Amino acid sequence: MDKINLTAVLVDRANYGRLKPLLIDLEKNKQYNLSIIATGTMGLDDYGNVIDELKCDGFKNVELVEMECAGNTNVAVIKSISLGMLGCGEALKRISPDAILTIGDRYEDLAFGIAANFLKIKIIHLQGGEISGCFDDTTRHLMTKLSHLHFVATNQSKKNVLQMGESS
């Protein structure tokens, strides 16, 4: 049986903390070729050298896609998404995964979701259907609509995903 080429998308340190146990299991599992793309604040020196941390934790195929634009404005976020789509598209084209894995409630994930969608790469979305009442809800719901496989955290999240016309 051929191995599944899976690329995990990490956008910040908290994202990594939540996915680390799963990523360790995937890295050890002989059914998968795991690669990791770090982006967002993971590429900023102010937040530490996360690439070295990932490699120190035993992950072999790690690369950085820089996309963060300076400034805490909506225009800076739009520019970051645009840069992210370019970098993500190039990285995903080169890596050619069967699927990407993302938690997907941040704008950095949206750049990957759009790029993967146009490259016809399957998207595995964790924790879709949640509602926090924040701006992230819109991005999370967009990622749910772009995704092919959904892993929800609660029964209410499952209902929300189903109401969007997706299967959980």
Summary of the structure (lengths in Angstrom):
residues: 168
radius of gyration: 15.2
end to end distance: 26.3
largest distance: 47.9
contacts: 549
relative contact order: 0.14
helix: 50%
strand: 17%
